[in-house]
Amino acid sequence: MKPFVWITALILSLPFLAGAAFTAYDVMGRADILTNPESKVAVGWLFTGLMFLGTGVRGWRTHRRAAKATSSRT
């Protein structure tokens, strides 16, 4: 995976996870957690952020393995 893709995915995961955390914090302060429509927004942001994070970590791990293999050859 190209570095641009996984670095961009890692950067894009941050606002989505922060938005999910902020929305979840707002929802937890109210009485109707499960019936509140904002909880769907928090879950949507959370899943999107986790998918970006998973893509970024996948490329990051591959990049670390490739860098480790090239450094051990020299």
N, C-alpha and C positions, 0 to 999 in steps of 0.2 A: 504494500500500500504506500502510496506517495506521501511524503511528509506533509505536504500542503493539506491533504485530506484529513489526516488524523490530528494535526495541530488545530485545524479549523473546527473539527468535531469537538475537541477538548474545550476550545474557547467558547463554542456555541452551547456547550452543556452547562456552563456556569450561569448564564442568565436564566435558563429554563429551571435549573435546580433552585436558584435563589428565588425565582418567582413562585415556584411550588412551595418552598418553605415559608415565604411570606404569606401566601394565600392560606396554607394549612394553619399557620399561626392565627390568622384572622378567623378562620372557621372554628378553631378550637375554643375561641373565646365566646362562642354563642351556644345556646342550649340545643339547637337542632342540628347536630353534626351530620347525621346521615341523610336528612331530608333537605339540607341546604344546597341550593344549586351551585354555590361557589366550591363545594367539595369536588364536584365533577371537573371544574376548571383546575383545581389543585392536582387532581389525579392525572389529568391530561398533560399538564406541564411537567409533572413528575415522570411520566412514561417517556415523553419526548426527551427530557434531559437525560434520563437513564439510557435511552437508545444512542444519543450522541456520545455520552460518556463511554458506553460499551464499544462503539466504533473507534473512538479515540484511543482507548486503552488497548484495543486489539492491534492497532497500528503501532502504538508505542512499544508494546512488547516485541513485536516483530522487528522493529527498528533496533531495539536494545540487543536482541539476539544477533542480528546482522553486524552490528558494531562490535560486539564481543568476539564474533568469529573472525572478523578482519583484523582485530587487534592481536588475537592469539596466533595468527599466521605469521606475523612479522617478527 
